[in-house]
């Protein structure tokens, strides 16, 4: 369930950033919110682009170091490659660890930014849920956007949350079992078992689906009517 090489991953990451860019431009046109404003929508989307872009750039760095070592050192490339990336592990083990780190990190940061954006929008709508946690926040957000809380959009957000939660449990799924198909890709979470649905292909598919849900939320009647800037506490604190 993974890619044959990382060129495919990089192309897909670029396509995700392009999809986000189109949403940002649409916010300018539809909502009249400046592209460079500190509006919570633009702040969150800019952050998503930065996280996805950074992930792609680190993959490029790792692959470039490998190619450089192979071209420069011939048969001794692996030892020199290990020195360049600063590890006592084998090159294969080091690569796996670094790429796992990137995959887990970008998934977690995307989830955090989606949750924070939903919270900011709900505050602007005076519709914050009585209970904290992503499950309740996402339900409240979907309801205000006129989107069912038992359909594919909620499934997408739940899969993203379950992937992020599994990182807290060292790759284990400790909540109720869940099986979801998204764009023909199976996501399976079995209670008490390791999560096997976290390959690069899975991550790209769930991020693409999440961006689609985000677009539906942002341009729903219940949210799109917010013409003034939606505050983001961090952005406001950083730019007094």
N, C-alpha and C positions, 0 to 999 in steps of 0.2 A: 504494500500500500504506500510505497514511497516513490521518489523520482529516480530515474536512471542516472541523472547527474544534477549538479547544483545550478547549472545554467537555467534549467527549467524552474527551479525554486526562485532564482533571482528575477526571471521574467514575470513570474506570478506575483512576487512581492511588488514589482514595479506596477503591475496592473492594479493591485489593491490601492496603491498610492494614487494612481490616476483616477480610480473610482471615488476616492475621498476628495481629490481635487475638484472633480465635477460637482460634488455636493457643496463644497465651499463656494464655488463660483455661483451656484444656484442660490445659496443663501444671500449673496450680494444682490442678485437680480430680484428674487422673490421677496425677501425680507428687508432689503435695503440696509443690511448690516455690512459695514466695511470689512474687507478682506483682512485688514491688519488690526481690526479693533480687538479689545479685550473681552468681547462678548463670549460667553461660555461655550457657545457652539463653535465659533472659530478657534478658540483656545484649545478645545478638546480635539477638534479635527486636525489642527496643526500638530498637536502632540502625538496623535496617532501616526501622522505622516513621518514625524521625526523618529518614532520608535521603530516603525517598519523599515524606514530608510537606514537607520543605524544597524539593524539586524542584517540587512542586505550587504551593507558595507563591511561588516565584520566577517561575513562569509567570504566576500571578495578578498579581504586581507589574508584570511587563512588559506584560501586556494592559491593566492598569488605567492605566498611563502613556500607552499609545496612545489609549485611549478618552478620557482626560482631555484630551490634546492635541487630538484631533478635536473635542471638544465646546467647548473654550475658545478655540481659535485658528482654527477654520474652515478656509479654504483654505490657511492658512500652518501647518497642524498638523504637517506632516512636519519642517520645520526646527526647530520647538519640541520635537518628540519627540526629534530627534537631540540637542538640547541636554540634555534631561532624562536621557537614557541615556548622555550623555558620549562621543560618538563623532564622528569625521569621515567615517565611512562613510555610505552611503545608509541610510535606515531599514530597507529590506528586507534589505540585507547585514548590518546590525547585529543585526537580529532572528534571522536565520539562524545567525549565529555564536554568539549567546547561547543559543539553543535547542539547537544542536549541543553546546555546552559542558554544558548541563544534562543532556542525554540521555546523553552519554558519561560524565559524572561519576556519575550515579546508577547506571548499569550497572556501572561499575568498583567503586563502593563496595559495592553489593550482592554482587558477586562476592567481594570481600575479606572481607566479614563471613561469607559462607557458608563460605569456606575456613578462616577462623579458628575458626568454630564446629565444623566437622568435626574440626579438629586438636585442639581442647579435648576433644571427646567421645572421640576415639580415645585421647588420653592418659589420660582417666579409665577407659577400658576396657583400658589397657595394651596397646593394639593399634596403636600408631603405625607407619606403614610404614617400611621401611628407606631408601626414597628419597624425597626432597622433591619438591614440585611438586603442583599441583592434580590432575593426572591420577592420580597414585598415591594421594594423600590421598582423593580421591573414590571410587576403586576400593575402598580399604580400608574406607571408611565404608559403602558399599553392601553389601559382603560381610558386615560385622558386623550390618547391618540385615536381612540375608537377601534382598537385592534383587539381581537379576542385573546384572552389570557390562557386559552387551552389549545391554540393552534400552532402552526409551524414557527411563527415568530417567537413564541414563548419557548418552544423546543430548542430553537437556535440559541437563545440567551441562556437556557438551562445547560446546554452542552458546554458552552463557553465557561460557565461558572463551575461545572463539574470538572473540567480540565484544570482550571485554576486551583480548585480545592484539592485535587489529587496531588499537586505539587507540595501542598502543606503536609500531606500524609506519605511522603516519599514514594509517590507513584501509585498508592492504593486508593481504591474507591470505598468510602465508608458510609455512604448514604444509600438510599433506596436504589435498586437496580433500574437501569434505563437503557432502552434501545431506540435509536433514532436514525433514520436515513435522511441525509442532506445532500442534495444534488447527486444522488446515486452512491454516496459514500456512507458506509455503516459506522455509527458511533455506538459502542457498547460499553456500559458501565455496570459491572456486576459487584454487588455489595460484598466487601471482604476480599476482593481479588485485585490484582494489578491492572491498571488501565493500559489497554493495548491500542487505543484509538488516539494516539498522540504523535503520529509520524508527521513529517513535513507536509505531506499531502493532506492529512486531516486538519492540520493547523491552518493551512491556506484556505481550505474549503470552509471551515467554521468562521474564519475572519471575513471571507467574502460574504457569507450569509449574514453575518453580524452587521456588516456595513450596509447591506440591503435593508435590514430591519431598521437600522439607524436612519436611513434615508426616509423610510416610510413614516417613522415617528416624527422626524423634523419637519416634514412637509404635510403632515396631517392637519386637518382644520383646527384641531384643538391646540396645536403647537405653533403652526405657521402664522397664526394671528398675532404672535408676540413680535411686535415690530421694534420695540425698544431693546436696548442691550440687556442681555441676561447676565447678571453678575457672576463672576467666578472669584471666590475668596482669595485663592492663591495668586491669581493674576492681578487682582486689585491690590494685594499686599506688596507685590513685586513692583508695581507701577503706581505709586501714590499720586 
